[in-house]
Amino acid sequence: MVKVQQGTSEKTQQAIYQAFVKKAEPKPPRLRNAIFAFVVGGLVCVLGEAITDFWEAVLGVSHKRAADPAVATLIFVATLLTGLGVFDTLARYAGAGLAVPVTGFANAMASAALEFKREGLVYGVGSRMFQLAGSVIVFGVVTAFAVGVFTALSQMFR
């Protein structure tokens, strides 16, 4: 137990408490987490490639054109798993390997929609779901614009 003397400031007491908590907190298994994230992220990519090959064969289009329905399929699967309550269990073990790709974004949007569905379709599902998506879309568009301008300028000065 940490003994705090009478008359010490609240900030000092808070700092002592934070130091005590930091000592007692268990260290996360960083190596295991990194390996799991690497393996699971790789498996998501392999699954994405398999789905791309499937759509390439079914639709009879090029590999590049089959990537769009493959991404849509991954988004659908992640959203379905979120709705069924399975995605969070998988993500608990897989870590960033499952959360970082497009599947993590789909999970984040579907989770927000499910969490606020009791507030209604417009004020709950729609507004909360796009609270997250809005910032991603804005920064994606701004970044795409900047890259486009940079590419155009670099081609002009060749």
C-alpha positions, -999 to +999 in steps of 0.1 A: +000+000+000+012+035-008+014+059+022+007+095+014+016+121+040-009+147+052-005+180+035+007+168+001-009+184-029-035+166-049-011+166-079+016+149-059-009+123-046-020+116-082+016+112-093+024+088-065-008+068-073+001+067-111+036+054-102+021+027-080-004+017-107+024+015-133+045-008-111+015-031-105+003-032-141+013-064-160+035-060-190+017-068-223+031-097-244+044-074-272+063-101-291+033-125-291+010-096-301+033-086-330+035-122-343-003-127-341-009-094-359+016-103-386+002-138-391-034-127-390-028-097-412-011-120-437-040-144-436-064-115-443-043-106-473-042-142-485-080-144-481-083-111-501-062-125-529-082-157-529-115-137-532-099-116-559-090-147-579-125-160-573-141-128-587-116-128-616-127-163-626-164-157-620-167-123-637-140-130-663-123-097-657-086-087-650-070-092-616-070-055-611-107-051-619-116-080-597-101-062-567-131-039-562-157-067-556-130-085-535-128-055-512-166-053-510-167-089-501-142-084-473-162-055-460-194-076-461-178-105-442-163-082-416-197-064-411-215-097-410-191-110-383-195-078-364-233-082-365-230-118-353-207-107-324-178-128-337-155-101-350-146-087-315-137-122-303-114-128-333-099-093-329-091-099-293-066-126-303-056-113-337-050-077-327-039-051-353-037-078-380-075-079-381-082-044-371-060-024-394-071-035-429-104-026-444-120-052-422-112-031-391-128+000-407-159-020-416-161-033-380-158+002-366-186+015-387-209-015-381-202-014-343-211+023-342-243+015-361-253-013-338-244+006-307-267+035-315-295+018-334-319+024-305-317+061-313-332+055-347-320+051-382-311+088-389-299+101-356-285+068-343-273+045-371-266+071-398-251+099-378-230+078-355-218+055-382-206+083-404-190+102-375-161+078-379-163+075-417-165+112-423-130+119-410-116+090-429-133+101-461-122+137-457-085+128-450-086+102-478-099+127-503-074+154-492-045+129-494-056+117-528-058+153-541-023+161-527-009+129-543-026+137-576-012+173-576+023+160-567+021+134-594+009+159-620+036+184-611+064+158-611+053+147-646+053+183-659+088+188-648+103+156-663 
